[in-house]
């Protein structure tokens, strides 16, 4: 399968193969003043990480990021749980899944993006009802955007296993590549730039998650609670650098530079990069101001998991079971070390 070389909604593609990881948090890198933070995400570096590196923001806060790419959220969760990474940047429902299905003491420490996913289908499909009897594809079957897909189809009286089949394929670049190569894969959830590229290829959007299920906290940063306690100083500095980079991305004066990053790093055509920038920096979705956690959107994440997966007997807990704002609040006022 030919894998696309671009970022999925939140990620600048750095290739599907994981980079080798060495060292751990607290290890000195590139001189005596930098501490390494190992970050894992789905294929490609998150755009704020690319921006922070290109603008020297991580170095300003005494941090060096060592990046690892995971083919799927299943791999990402396992690697974080096993200590192969320090911080995960992905859909925050993965942190909830780590706690509830794997018994791992993970916590969300920062928001990042509100989902701008769309239900993308093959060109001959023009309504959700036409997905009956078809196969749809997801990253993992029981987390995040797969739950969005199940909910959207359930709103149209289609139930997984009874009315359609669901197949795990992996992250967004893998799913788009699979839909290009296999017409029997009828649909999937995609965000920009995958959704942008898909529509340019002739695939059809049946609507956005905002339209179908309302606000939804998408990507965020999560860690193991024990690691956060043991490395609070470097975690706060990493978060401070990340949110400063996100502010840089959202500053209108930097629009051209951000689009150039998308073109260069994600190998996007200029028009697709422009549309991706617009979708992720303007409107109701995309990058959040100061990388804030959308608590209403996160409540919707928990509500969806309760309804679709039957978690907690159908009654979702409050967000503070999974989100610890302490480190983020410190990061908001953190100054670069002298």
Secondary structure as UniProt FT lines:
FT   TURN            9..10
FT   STRAND          11..12
FT   TURN            25..26
FT   TURN            32..33
FT   STRAND          35..42
FT   STRAND          45..46
FT   HELIX           47..54
FT   TURN            55..56
FT   HELIX           57..60
FT   TURN            61..62
FT   STRAND          63..70
FT   HELIX           73..81
FT   TURN            82..83
FT   STRAND          87..91
FT   HELIX           93..102
FT   STRAND          106..110
FT   STRAND          113..114
FT   STRAND          118..121
FT   TURN            123..124
FT   HELIX           128..131
FT   TURN            132..133
FT   STRAND          135..138
FT   TURN            141..142
FT   HELIX           144..154
FT   TURN            155..157
FT   TURN            161..163
FT   STRAND          164..168
FT   HELIX           172..181
FT   TURN            183..184
FT   STRAND          185..190
FT   TURN            192..193
FT   HELIX           194..200
FT   TURN            201..202
FT   STRAND          204..208
FT   HELIX           209..213
FT   STRAND          219..224
FT   HELIX           225..230
FT   HELIX           232..250
FT   HELIX           252..254
FT   HELIX           255..266
FT   HELIX           270..281
FT   STRAND          286..287
FT   HELIX           289..291
FT   HELIX           295..309
FT   HELIX           311..314
FT   HELIX           319..321
FT   HELIX           326..333
//
